[in-house]
């Protein structure tokens, strides 16, 4: 039997946006802590398999996070 969930919980709308974000993050952390209980749709699994196969076929095709981050920071610096 499913429970009816009140959306949003009482008092949520009185929180600041930052507090609402913190609340939602805390909820997600509680859910993610039980990772074996979190359902993973089949299409997510298929996409992960596809990406892994793509990486294994050409492991040097991408760029490192450090390279991407440096480009993003340079691009943002030019906008300022």
Secondary structure by P-SEA (a helix, b strand, c coil): ccccccccccccccccaaaaaaaaaaaaaaaaaacccccccaaaaaaaaaaaaaaaacccccccaaaaaaaaaaaaaaac
